[in-house]
């Protein structure tokens, strides 16, 4: 599959140490909506590095069933732009996902401030702070995906860094 900007849903992943938020766009790439929050399957990864963790397998199923054209994975950076251990984890996750869903391209996109924006959106909607944990990863994925969609429209191409 080429990495050209073709019509079809885009999927976005917000990778956390405990949970993974998933969001999807409409086929025209106009609006991002939440899908689900998955628990990270760290046990499979630790016990058998060659095995596919259940969360990665679930995402691969979503990609296939929805006919996704590109997957965006949020790349957490420090405000300075520097990358830290969370960035390394997101890069590793994106690489593993890219191998599983090939030929669908995976792109890393800057997610600075996405969690802050997600908390603000939940607060503005009247959702109590203690209830944010259950959906914050999905909302962050929506924020990241909406930003990537806007970059697509501005540039005429896919946003972010292609994972090879």
ZIJO-V797163 format. One record per run of one state. SS is the DSSP state (H for helix, E for strand, L for the rest). FROM is the first residue (numbers start at 1). TO is the last residue. If there is no record, write none. Layout:
BEGIN
ss from to
SS FROM TO
SS FROM TO
END
This chain:
BEGIN
ss from to
L 1 9
E 10 15
L 16 18
E 19 25
L 26 31
E 32 39
L 40 41
H 42 47
L 48 53
H 54 66
L 67 69
E 70 75
L 76 84
H 85 101
L 102 104
E 105 110
L 111 113
H 114 124
L 125 128
H 129 131
L 132 135
H 136 155
L 156 160
E 161 162
L 163 164
END
